[in-house]
Amino acid sequence: MVKLRLMRMGKTKQPTYRIVAADARSPRDGRFIEIVGHYNPRTEPSSITIDNDKAVAWLRKGAQPTEAVEKLLKISGAWEQFTGQQLTGTAS
């Protein structure tokens, strides 16, 4: 199964994260399929850069986001874009 999850980057005690699509069996900082965005919790306010088109495409293919990534997707608007399109698709 493919998961959308955070991949830790940066130096010791200075984390930044990539939001990646990766196989659920691969390690946290191991192989990934595609980079979907970036998250920097150390800035004030924290900076989130997500390619919504890529994120929605992975969600449509069945990728499962982790809890942290789901929160970031809701902030960026990708989650609403995915659920809104999914609801209109089932209604027709």
Phi, psi and omega in degrees: 000145178266136178239145168266118184212173180271141176240119186285134177230178175094177182278175177300132180066011178226068187283143163229159185230147168257142172263118187233155168265121185218156174294139183297336182277344182282153181293164185306314182255021183268215184297145175221164182269313184205145175274126182259330181184188181226151178220125178239102182282352186275343178279161179239109355286163183298143184261134179233124177234109182233134172278098186300325180297316179295317182297314180295322178298317179293321178296321177295328180282355177106009179292139180257122178280148172287170182299317181295318181291324178298320177298318179294323178294325177294321179294319183283342181097355181291325182294317178294323178298319180291311183290325178295316179291326180292321180292319179291330179291325181280337182284334184269000000 
